[in-house]
Structures are given as structure tokens and as C-alpha cells.
């Protein structure tokens, strides 16, 4: 028995006219779907009903979720040290991944520690220790250095860079330099967005909605409990919560 193609499957809906035999066929299809795909929160249902989120036009500016002064207060730096381009990337990150104020608080707390208050958009080590790390997707010579920790949350590896690049392309913002120049480009142009993509793709948004303990959030970011720099992560998160009124 040969399997139909996705194009052939789409035709079932293209030519749907509500005829009785078509309704019976749809009913039978429904009975054979797994329960998870029937949820009204299932991705395919939301996409079919609401359509994909419109990508932001290149000339459309998104309002900053917080001010430079608030960011500086959280990170322990001066507002004058934060360029508009950095705040624009933060705004794009929060808008694209749907960060609410609570998620922003947790996110800034972890980014504050990982980047030492936005001082290090690139990992201090050159990344040669990641050479040959297939678990990070580093399958080519030089991948370890090219895709060493980048962004405020220190996203590491070819796999994570490729996933972020693919996501940008789906948003209509394809940027080949993400893969060509790796950490040197992503840390300069997308320090917030590549960090936000990691947060989004690792289900941190839903996890933080339950107001988890900061150490548990740090565990998911760092991979161990207690996480490295646990006290520092608590300090940055507490400042973020205070500034954001959480």
C-alpha cells in the first residue's frame, strides 16, 4: 500500500464542498486522529483557524518592552551603554516569542548571570573545547570555535545556530550570516533573539508561568542543580522582578 503525498492530502480539503460522503470521510478521519491532535490548543488547529503570525516588516519598529533605564538597573550598567539596536533586538525577541512580563523577569535574571550583566555576548573561552561535540551538532572541523557560546544566555553549537537560522527564515527574516559567521554575527546582531529562541524552544515560557523557584529555572539553563552561580542568578532575577513590579 503506497502512502499519499502531502499534496494529495491537501486536495481532500481543497475540494471539500460539504457533501454527505465528504462529511462521512472527515468523520472517519477524526476518529483515527490521536487525542492530542484534537485539542483546541493543537498547533495545526491554531494555524488553520488563526493563520500564522505575520512577520514584522523590516521597516516596522516594535516598542521596547522596558526602558533603557530599567534594563540598566537590572543589569547594573549605565543606560548610555545600551545602544538602540540592542533594545530593538530585545523588543523583537519578546514580541516574536510572546514573552509576558513574568517570563521577561525570569529570562533577564538568567541572561544577567550568564552574560555578567550584558558584558559578554560571546563565551570567553574560544570554543575549541567543543570541537567534535556531535551532541551539539558540531560535525565539521572548526564548528567548536565558530558556534561557541553566543548571546546573553550563551547558546552553543551548530545545531542551535542552525535551528535559530531556520526559525528566522520561517519568519521571513533569513540571514545567511548566522551560519557563515556563527558567534561573531549572532552575538553582534541577535544577542537577545538567539537567547530567546533557546528559551522558547526549550519550553521555558510555559514552565515559568507557574512561578518556579529561581534555582530550578537555573537548573534548566545550566543543566545542574544547584546551577553554577546560583546566588548570582537569584540576585539578577530579584532585581528584574523588583524593576518589573512582579
Secondary structure by P-SEA (a helix, b strand, c coil): cccccaaaaaaaaaaccccaaaaaaaaaaaaaccccccccccaaaaaaaccccccccccccccccccaaaaaaaaccccccccaaaaaaaaaaaaaacccaaaaaaaaaaaaaaaccccccccccccccccccccccccccccccccccccccccccaaaaaaaaaaaaaaccccccccccaaaaaaaccaaaaaaaaaaaacccccccccccaaaaaaaaaccccccaaaaaaaaaaaaaaaacc
